[in-house]
């Protein structure tokens, strides 16, 4: 129990002078304990704790030290709550609920909804493009009697729309160019019943999971151009306004930010059926790395999850709960799960612990202001580093004796330290000792199987790009926006891992989805692997 502000306000020089010697000694012990705890907290850096790299001041980064395997960490400080299994979304959700009435009260002052008001003048498209191609659509069946129709070329067109798209690459040519296709919708007379039928574009029915996200043929932005816009937004981290500026500079194409946003959301809805294939690939993988990081969604704290194998990456946005992982892995995953120490992952017995996370905690103990704790931390850190070095040497030149037998003394000493300090009065030392004992077999499994990975860097590196994107965009604004973001991130990263152009593949997905056709399969895993 630490001294509170209420306690400290009652302590001054006069109060200390009145204390007898034995009481003064007890107070000094309490104050010394608190000072050491605060000093240890002050000295926490990304190299000796679970603090994220971005939390360090720029002028302190050059002085920080740590092993190279730790520098790839992209996680945030949520690991501090691993042992307690704390759900960190509660404070942010509470603050969001507190702010919502204030925003609603502000809106009620004028009595108007946000955004454009009904009846206000609109703005039509003024830019005119030269049409490079035409595509005619005729009615296939009579709308009245259902008789198949064959409409001649002389049938009148009752409406049309223009579609701007990136032209297919021509062999021998470099660069990209835009085509403008005019789609003509014709009408025709049925010879059986005399009814005039009109060609209709395909349009996906409303979906409650995709509120105000339409999917259909009638679109200004073609599928390949839409794939390029998605790439610019998610992979290149450009805002809608910057994408608009880029299209004007390169192609003199003027699209509104609203059209660009609708295109990205539509691509997310079109890619939704691919999630099942991604989940199946993850379930069948021999080894899956998993991690999570905070993700704000319209002021409410959610979490961005990643499950990644060698050639597949699956991103999810939701709560920080076990159900998020169970919905993906279910009971079908029999491979090895590589994770940090978050309590949710303990549900899966066939798993591995990330050693850099543990080494950072031991480094924090070694740098403690308490000399006793620092000595214990240094010894535990040395033992773990000895085991890590032995594993790397085994991979290069396997010795005749198994590592568990060759380093039995180090393993027994490490366990002895953990068992003797699992009830220690020092909070951090006690927590680390208990964490080692709880996951003892999982932590030391690589000593018996040296070819297993020692770190969870694969998942943390898969999150790094999106962590930077989160700092730029401050997350997403709606549930459908979060779902589209996670789906598109999964497709883009999976395409990258399989050596396929993500924007071209998304173009084929949108082409099929806009016509209600089955989507193309995910890109094949490269041959020879």
C-alpha positions as CSV (number, residue, x, y, z in Angstrom):
1,X,0.0,0.0,0.0
2,X,1.5,3.3,-1.1
3,X,1.2,6.7,0.8
4,X,-1.7,8.7,-0.8
5,X,-1.8,12.4,-1.4
6,X,-4.1,12.7,1.6
7,X,-1.3,11.0,3.8
8,X,1.5,13.2,2.4
9,X,-0.5,16.4,3.0
10,X,-0.4,15.6,6.8
11,X,3.4,15.2,6.9
12,X,5.7,18.1,7.4
13,X,8.8,19.0,9.3
14,X,7.0,19.7,12.6
15,X,5.2,16.4,12.4
16,X,8.4,14.5,11.9
17,X,10.1,16.2,14.8
18,X,7.4,15.1,17.2
19,X,7.8,11.4,16.3
20,X,9.8,9.1,18.6
21,X,12.8,7.4,17.1
22,X,11.1,4.0,16.5
23,X,8.1,5.6,14.7
24,X,10.4,7.9,12.7
25,X,12.2,4.8,11.5
26,X,9.0,3.1,10.4
27,X,7.9,6.3,8.5
28,X,11.3,6.4,6.8
29,X,11.0,2.8,5.7
30,X,7.6,3.6,4.1
31,X,8.9,6.7,2.4
32,X,12.0,4.9,1.1
33,X,9.8,2.1,-0.3
34,X,7.6,4.6,-2.2
35,X,10.7,6.5,-3.5
36,X,12.2,3.3,-4.9
37,X,8.9,2.3,-6.6
38,X,8.6,5.8,-8.1
39,X,12.2,5.7,-9.2
40,X,11.8,2.3,-11.0
41,X,8.7,3.7,-12.7
42,X,10.5,6.8,-13.8
43,X,13.3,4.7,-15.3
44,X,11.0,2.5,-17.4
45,X,11.9,2.6,-21.1
46,X,11.0,0.4,-24.1
47,X,14.1,-1.7,-23.5
48,X,13.3,-2.7,-19.9
49,X,9.5,-2.7,-19.8
50,X,6.3,-3.1,-21.9
51,X,6.2,0.6,-22.8
52,X,5.8,1.1,-26.6
53,X,8.7,2.7,-28.5
54,X,6.6,5.7,-29.3
55,X,6.3,6.6,-25.6
56,X,10.0,7.6,-25.4
57,X,11.0,11.2,-25.8
58,X,12.9,11.9,-29.1
59,X,16.0,13.2,-27.2
60,X,16.1,10.0,-25.1
61,X,15.8,7.4,-28.0
62,X,19.5,7.5,-29.0
63,X,20.5,6.6,-25.4
64,X,18.1,3.7,-25.0
65,X,19.6,0.2,-25.2
66,X,18.1,-3.3,-25.9
67,X,18.7,-6.4,-27.9
68,X,17.8,-6.1,-31.6
69,X,15.0,-8.6,-31.3
70,X,13.2,-6.2,-29.0
71,X,13.4,-3.3,-31.4
72,X,10.7,-4.8,-33.6
73,X,8.1,-4.5,-31.0
74,X,5.0,-2.6,-32.2
75,X,2.8,-3.4,-29.2
76,X,1.5,-0.8,-26.8
77,X,1.6,-0.8,-23.0
78,X,-1.3,-3.2,-22.6
79,X,1.1,-5.9,-21.4
80,X,1.2,-4.3,-18.0
81,X,-2.2,-5.7,-17.3
82,X,-1.5,-9.2,-18.5
83,X,-1.5,-10.9,-15.1
84,X,-4.7,-9.2,-14.0
85,X,-6.4,-9.6,-17.3
86,X,-7.7,-6.1,-17.1
87,X,-10.1,-4.9,-19.8
88,X,-8.8,-1.5,-20.8
89,X,-11.8,-0.5,-22.8
90,X,-13.9,0.4,-19.8
91,X,-12.5,3.9,-19.0
92,X,-12.6,5.0,-22.6
93,X,-16.1,3.7,-23.1
94,X,-17.2,5.5,-19.9
95,X,-15.6,8.8,-21.1
96,X,-17.2,8.4,-24.5
97,X,-20.6,7.9,-22.9
98,X,-20.0,11.0,-20.8
99,X,-19.1,13.1,-23.9
100,X,-22.0,11.9,-26.0
101,X,-24.8,13.8,-24.1
102,X,-22.6,17.0,-24.4
103,X,-22.4,16.5,-28.2
104,X,-26.1,15.7,-28.4
105,X,-27.0,18.9,-26.4
106,X,-24.9,20.9,-28.8
107,X,-26.8,19.5,-31.8
108,X,-30.1,20.2,-30.2
109,X,-29.4,23.9,-29.8
110,X,-30.0,24.6,-33.5
111,X,-32.5,21.8,-33.9
112,X,-30.7,20.6,-37.1
113,X,-28.9,17.3,-37.8
114,X,-25.2,17.3,-38.7
115,X,-24.1,17.6,-42.3
116,X,-26.0,18.7,-45.4
117,X,-29.5,19.8,-44.8
118,X,-32.5,18.6,-46.9
119,X,-33.3,21.1,-49.7
120,X,-29.8,22.7,-49.8
121,X,-28.3,23.1,-53.3
122,X,-26.1,20.3,-54.5
123,X,-23.1,20.3,-56.7
124,X,-23.0,18.2,-59.8
125,X,-19.9,16.9,-61.7
126,X,-18.6,19.6,-64.0
127,X,-15.5,17.8,-65.3
128,X,-16.1,16.2,-68.7
129,X,-14.1,13.2,-70.0
130,X,-13.7,11.9,-73.5
131,X,-15.4,8.5,-73.8
132,X,-12.9,5.9,-75.0
133,X,-15.2,2.9,-75.1
134,X,-18.9,1.9,-74.8
135,X,-20.6,-1.1,-73.2
136,X,-24.3,-1.9,-74.1
137,X,-26.6,-3.6,-71.7
138,X,-29.8,-5.2,-73.0
139,X,-32.7,-6.9,-71.2
140,X,-32.2,-10.6,-71.1
141,X,-35.8,-11.6,-70.1
142,X,-39.2,-9.9,-70.4
143,X,-40.0,-8.3,-67.1
144,X,-43.7,-9.2,-67.5
145,X,-43.8,-12.8,-68.8
146,X,-40.2,-13.9,-68.3
147,X,-39.6,-14.8,-72.0
148,X,-36.0,-14.7,-73.1
149,X,-35.4,-11.6,-75.2
150,X,-33.1,-10.9,-78.1
151,X,-32.8,-7.2,-78.7
152,X,-31.3,-5.8,-81.8
153,X,-28.6,-3.1,-82.1
154,X,-31.3,-0.5,-83.0
155,X,-33.0,-0.7,-79.6
156,X,-33.0,2.7,-77.9
157,X,-31.0,3.4,-74.7
158,X,-33.0,5.0,-71.9
159,X,-30.1,5.9,-69.6
160,X,-26.3,5.6,-69.2
161,X,-23.4,6.1,-66.9
162,X,-19.7,6.7,-67.3
163,X,-17.1,4.5,-65.6
164,X,-13.5,5.7,-65.1
165,X,-11.0,2.9,-64.7
166,X,-7.3,2.1,-65.1
167,X,-6.8,0.5,-68.5
168,X,-5.3,-3.0,-68.6
169,X,-1.6,-3.1,-69.0
170,X,-0.4,-3.5,-72.6
171,X,2.7,-5.6,-73.2
172,X,5.7,-3.4,-73.9
173,X,4.1,-0.2,-72.4
174,X,5.0,1.3,-69.0
175,X,2.8,3.4,-66.7
176,X,-0.9,3.7,-66.2
177,X,-3.6,5.3,-68.2
178,X,-7.3,5.9,-67.6
179,X,-10.2,4.7,-69.8
180,X,-13.7,6.1,-69.7
181,X,-16.4,3.6,-70.6
182,X,-20.0,4.7,-71.3
183,X,-22.4,2.0,-70.2
184,X,-25.7,2.2,-72.1
185,X,-28.9,0.6,-70.7
186,X,-31.3,-0.3,-73.5
187,X,-35.0,-1.2,-73.6
188,X,-36.7,-3.6,-75.9
189,X,-40.2,-4.9,-76.8
190,X,-41.2,-8.5,-76.0
191,X,-42.5,-10.4,-79.1
192,X,-44.6,-12.6,-76.8
193,X,-46.6,-10.2,-74.7
194,X,-45.7,-6.8,-76.2
195,X,-44.2,-5.5,-72.9
196,X,-41.4,-3.0,-73.1
197,X,-38.6,-4.2,-70.7
198,X,-35.5,-2.3,-69.7
199,X,-32.1,-3.5,-68.8
200,X,-31.3,-3.1,-65.2
201,X,-27.9,-3.0,-63.4
202,X,-27.2,-5.5,-60.7
203,X,-27.4,-4.2,-57.1
204,X,-26.7,-6.0,-53.9
205,X,-29.6,-6.2,-51.4
206,X,-29.3,-4.1,-48.2
207,X,-27.2,-5.6,-45.5
208,X,-27.5,-4.7,-41.9
209,X,-23.8,-5.2,-41.3
210,X,-23.0,-2.6,-44.0
211,X,-25.2,0.3,-43.2
212,X,-25.2,2.9,-46.1
213,X,-22.6,0.9,-48.1
214,X,-23.9,0.1,-51.5
215,X,-22.5,-2.5,-53.9
216,X,-23.5,-2.7,-57.5
217,X,-22.6,-2.1,-61.1
218,X,-23.5,1.6,-61.4
219,X,-20.3,3.2,-60.2
220,X,-18.2,6.1,-61.4
221,X,-15.0,4.5,-60.1
222,X,-14.0,1.3,-62.0
223,X,-12.8,-1.8,-60.1
224,X,-9.1,-1.4,-60.9
225,X,-9.1,2.3,-60.0
226,X,-11.0,1.4,-56.8
227,X,-8.3,-1.1,-55.9
228,X,-5.6,1.6,-56.4
229,X,-7.6,3.9,-54.1
230,X,-7.7,1.3,-51.4
231,X,-4.0,0.7,-51.8
232,X,-3.3,4.4,-51.4
233,X,-5.5,4.7,-48.4
234,X,-4.5,1.6,-46.4
235,X,-1.0,0.7,-47.5
236,X,0.3,4.2,-48.3
237,X,-1.6,5.8,-45.4
238,X,-3.0,8.7,-47.5
239,X,-6.1,10.5,-46.3
240,X,-9.1,10.9,-48.6
241,X,-8.1,14.5,-49.3
242,X,-4.5,13.5,-50.2
243,X,-5.8,10.8,-52.5
244,X,-8.0,13.3,-54.2
245,X,-5.0,15.6,-54.6
246,X,-2.8,12.8,-56.0
247,X,-5.4,11.8,-58.6
248,X,-5.7,15.5,-59.7
249,X,-1.9,15.8,-60.0
250,X,-1.3,12.6,-61.8
251,X,-4.4,12.1,-64.0
252,X,-6.3,15.4,-63.7
253,X,-9.2,13.3,-62.3
254,X,-11.4,15.2,-59.9
255,X,-13.2,12.9,-57.4
256,X,-14.8,14.1,-54.3
257,X,-13.6,12.8,-50.9
258,X,-17.1,11.4,-50.4
259,X,-16.8,9.2,-53.6
260,X,-13.3,8.1,-52.5
261,X,-14.7,7.1,-49.0
262,X,-17.6,5.3,-50.6
263,X,-15.2,3.4,-52.9
264,X,-13.1,2.2,-49.9
265,X,-16.2,1.1,-48.0
266,X,-17.6,-0.7,-51.0
267,X,-14.3,-2.6,-51.5
268,X,-14.6,-3.7,-47.9
269,X,-18.1,-5.0,-48.4
270,X,-17.0,-6.7,-51.6
271,X,-14.2,-8.5,-49.8
272,X,-16.3,-9.7,-46.9
273,X,-16.8,-13.3,-48.4
274,X,-13.0,-13.7,-48.5
275,X,-12.8,-13.6,-44.7
276,X,-14.0,-17.3,-44.5
277,X,-11.1,-18.3,-46.7
278,X,-8.7,-16.3,-44.6
279,X,-10.0,-17.9,-41.4
280,X,-9.7,-21.4,-42.9
281,X,-6.0,-20.7,-43.9
282,X,-5.3,-19.6,-40.3
283,X,-7.0,-22.6,-38.8
284,X,-4.9,-25.0,-41.0
285,X,-1.6,-23.3,-40.3
286,X,1.0,-25.2,-38.4
287,X,2.1,-22.0,-36.5
288,X,0.2,-18.8,-35.9
289,X,1.5,-15.6,-34.3
290,X,-1.1,-13.4,-32.5
291,X,-1.1,-10.0,-31.0
292,X,-3.4,-7.0,-30.4
293,X,-3.1,-3.3,-30.0
294,X,-5.6,-0.5,-29.1
295,X,-7.8,0.9,-31.9
296,X,-10.2,3.8,-31.4
297,X,-13.5,3.7,-33.1
298,X,-15.4,7.0,-32.9
299,X,-14.0,7.7,-29.4
300,X,-14.6,4.2,-28.1
301,X,-11.6,2.0,-27.4
302,X,-11.5,-1.2,-29.5
303,X,-8.6,-3.5,-30.3
304,X,-7.0,-4.4,-33.6
305,X,-6.1,-8.1,-33.6
306,X,-3.8,-9.9,-36.0
307,X,-3.4,-13.6,-36.5
308,X,-0.6,-14.3,-39.0
309,X,1.0,-17.3,-40.5
310,X,3.7,-17.5,-43.2
311,X,1.4,-16.6,-46.1
312,X,-1.8,-15.4,-44.5
313,X,-2.7,-12.4,-42.3
314,X,-6.1,-11.9,-40.7
315,X,-7.0,-8.6,-38.9
316,X,-10.0,-8.1,-36.7
317,X,-11.3,-5.1,-34.8
318,X,-13.3,-5.6,-31.7
319,X,-13.2,-6.0,-27.9
320,X,-10.2,-7.4,-26.0
321,X,-11.8,-10.7,-25.1
322,X,-11.2,-14.4,-25.5
323,X,-14.3,-14.6,-27.8
324,X,-12.5,-12.6,-30.5
325,X,-9.8,-15.4,-30.8
326,X,-12.3,-18.3,-30.3
327,X,-14.4,-17.1,-33.2
328,X,-11.4,-17.6,-35.5
329,X,-9.6,-20.6,-34.1
330,X,-12.7,-22.4,-32.6
331,X,-11.7,-26.1,-32.0
332,X,-10.2,-26.5,-35.5
333,X,-6.8,-25.1,-34.9
334,X,-4.3,-27.7,-33.8
335,X,-1.1,-25.8,-34.6
336,X,1.2,-23.8,-32.2
337,X,0.0,-20.4,-31.0
338,X,2.8,-17.9,-30.4
339,X,1.8,-15.0,-28.2
340,X,2.8,-12.7,-25.3
341,X,1.6,-13.2,-21.8
342,X,-1.9,-11.8,-22.0
343,X,-4.2,-13.9,-19.9
344,X,-6.6,-14.6,-22.8
345,X,-4.0,-16.7,-24.6
346,X,-3.7,-19.2,-21.7
347,X,-6.8,-20.9,-22.9
348,X,-4.7,-22.6,-25.6
349,X,-2.3,-25.1,-24.2
350,X,-0.3,-25.6,-27.4
351,X,1.4,-22.3,-27.4
352,X,4.8,-20.5,-27.0
353,X,5.7,-17.4,-25.0
354,X,7.6,-14.5,-26.5
355,X,11.0,-14.4,-24.8
356,X,11.8,-10.7,-25.5
357,X,8.7,-9.7,-23.4
358,X,10.1,-11.7,-20.5
359,X,13.6,-10.4,-20.9
360,X,12.4,-6.8,-20.8
361,X,10.6,-7.5,-17.5
362,X,13.7,-9.1,-16.1
363,X,15.7,-6.1,-17.3
364,X,13.3,-3.9,-15.4
365,X,14.0,-5.9,-12.2
366,X,17.7,-5.7,-12.8
367,X,17.5,-1.9,-13.0
368,X,15.4,-1.7,-9.8
369,X,16.4,0.8,-7.1
370,X,16.0,-2.0,-4.6
371,X,19.5,-3.6,-4.4
372,X,18.0,-7.0,-3.4
373,X,15.5,-7.0,-6.3
374,X,18.1,-5.8,-8.7
375,X,20.4,-8.7,-7.8
376,X,17.6,-11.3,-8.3
377,X,16.6,-9.7,-11.6
378,X,20.2,-9.7,-12.9
379,X,20.6,-13.4,-12.1
380,X,17.3,-14.4,-13.7
381,X,18.2,-12.3,-16.8
382,X,21.6,-13.9,-17.1
383,X,20.1,-17.4,-16.9
384,X,17.5,-16.6,-19.6
385,X,20.1,-15.1,-21.9
386,X,22.4,-18.1,-21.4
387,X,19.5,-20.4,-22.5
388,X,18.7,-18.1,-25.5
389,X,22.4,-18.2,-26.6
390,X,22.4,-22.0,-26.2
391,X,19.3,-22.3,-28.4
392,X,20.9,-20.2,-31.2
393,X,24.1,-22.2,-31.0
394,X,22.1,-25.4,-31.2
395,X,20.5,-24.2,-34.4
396,X,23.9,-23.6,-36.0
397,X,25.6,-26.7,-34.7
398,X,23.5,-29.3,-32.7
399,X,25.5,-30.7,-29.8
400,X,25.3,-34.4,-28.9
401,X,23.6,-33.8,-25.6
402,X,20.0,-32.3,-25.5
403,X,19.9,-28.7,-24.2
404,X,17.6,-29.7,-21.3
405,X,20.3,-32.0,-20.0
406,X,23.2,-29.7,-20.8
407,X,21.6,-26.7,-19.1
408,X,19.8,-28.5,-16.3
409,X,21.6,-26.5,-13.6
410,X,20.5,-23.2,-15.1
411,X,16.9,-24.4,-15.5
412,X,16.8,-25.6,-11.9
413,X,18.3,-22.4,-10.6
414,X,15.8,-20.3,-12.5
415,X,12.9,-22.3,-11.1
416,X,14.3,-22.1,-7.6
417,X,14.4,-18.3,-7.9
418,X,10.8,-18.2,-9.1
419,X,9.5,-20.5,-6.4
420,X,11.3,-18.7,-3.6
421,X,10.0,-15.3,-4.7
422,X,6.4,-16.1,-5.7
423,X,5.3,-14.6,-2.4
424,X,7.8,-11.8,-2.3
425,X,6.8,-8.4,-0.8
426,X,8.1,-6.6,-3.9
427,X,5.1,-6.4,-6.2
428,X,6.9,-6.6,-9.6
429,X,9.2,-9.4,-8.5
430,X,6.3,-11.4,-7.1
431,X,4.3,-10.9,-10.3
432,X,7.2,-11.9,-12.6
433,X,8.0,-15.0,-10.5
434,X,4.4,-16.1,-10.6
435,X,4.2,-15.5,-14.3
436,X,7.2,-17.7,-14.9
437,X,5.8,-20.5,-12.8
438,X,2.3,-20.4,-14.3
439,X,3.7,-20.7,-17.9
440,X,6.8,-22.7,-17.0
441,X,6.4,-25.4,-19.6
442,X,5.3,-23.0,-22.2
443,X,8.2,-20.6,-21.6
444,X,10.9,-23.3,-21.6
445,X,9.5,-25.4,-24.4
446,X,12.0,-24.0,-26.9
447,X,14.8,-25.4,-24.8
448,X,13.5,-28.9,-25.5
449,X,12.6,-28.0,-29.1
450,X,15.2,-25.4,-30.2
451,X,13.8,-24.9,-33.7
452,X,10.7,-23.2,-32.3
453,X,10.6,-19.4,-32.5
454,X,11.6,-17.4,-29.4
455,X,9.8,-14.2,-30.2
456,X,6.4,-13.0,-31.4
457,X,8.0,-10.5,-33.8
458,X,6.0,-11.9,-36.8
459,X,2.7,-10.6,-35.2
460,X,4.2,-7.4,-33.9
461,X,5.8,-6.5,-37.3
462,X,2.4,-7.3,-39.0
463,X,0.9,-4.7,-36.6
464,X,3.6,-2.0,-37.0
465,X,2.2,-0.5,-40.2
466,X,-1.3,-0.2,-38.8
467,X,-0.1,1.2,-35.5
468,X,1.5,4.1,-37.5
469,X,-1.7,4.4,-39.5
470,X,-3.7,4.7,-36.2
471,X,-1.5,7.5,-35.0
472,X,-2.1,9.4,-38.3
473,X,-5.9,8.7,-38.7
474,X,-6.9,8.2,-35.0
475,X,-8.7,5.0,-35.9
476,X,-12.1,4.5,-37.6
477,X,-15.4,6.3,-37.3
478,X,-18.0,3.5,-37.4
479,X,-18.6,-0.2,-37.1
480,X,-18.8,-0.7,-40.9
481,X,-15.7,1.4,-41.3
482,X,-13.8,-0.8,-38.8
483,X,-15.0,-3.9,-40.5
484,X,-14.0,-2.6,-44.0
485,X,-10.6,-1.6,-42.6
486,X,-9.8,-5.0,-41.1
487,X,-11.0,-6.9,-44.2
488,X,-9.0,-4.8,-46.6
489,X,-5.9,-4.9,-44.4
490,X,-6.2,-8.7,-44.3
491,X,-6.4,-8.9,-48.1
492,X,-3.6,-6.5,-48.7
493,X,-1.2,-8.1,-46.3
494,X,-2.0,-11.6,-47.5
495,X,-1.4,-10.6,-51.1
496,X,2.0,-9.1,-50.1
497,X,3.0,-12.3,-48.3
498,X,2.1,-14.3,-51.4
499,X,3.9,-12.0,-53.9
500,X,0.7,-10.7,-55.7
501,X,-0.3,-7.1,-56.5
502,X,-3.0,-6.3,-54.0
503,X,-4.7,-3.5,-55.9
504,X,-5.0,-5.7,-59.1
505,X,-6.4,-8.5,-57.1
506,X,-8.9,-6.2,-55.4
507,X,-9.9,-5.1,-58.9
508,X,-10.9,-8.6,-59.8
509,X,-12.8,-9.0,-56.5
510,X,-14.8,-5.8,-57.2
511,X,-15.5,-6.8,-60.8
512,X,-17.1,-10.0,-59.6
513,X,-18.8,-8.5,-56.6
514,X,-20.5,-5.7,-58.5
515,X,-22.2,-8.3,-60.8
516,X,-23.2,-10.7,-58.0
517,X,-20.7,-13.4,-59.2
518,X,-18.6,-15.7,-57.1
519,X,-15.4,-14.0,-56.0
520,X,-12.0,-15.2,-57.2
521,X,-10.0,-17.4,-54.8
522,X,-7.3,-15.8,-52.7
523,X,-3.9,-15.7,-54.5
524,X,-2.2,-19.1,-54.5
525,X,0.7,-19.7,-52.2
526,X,4.0,-19.5,-54.1
527,X,5.2,-22.8,-55.5
528,X,8.1,-24.5,-53.9
529,X,7.2,-23.7,-50.3
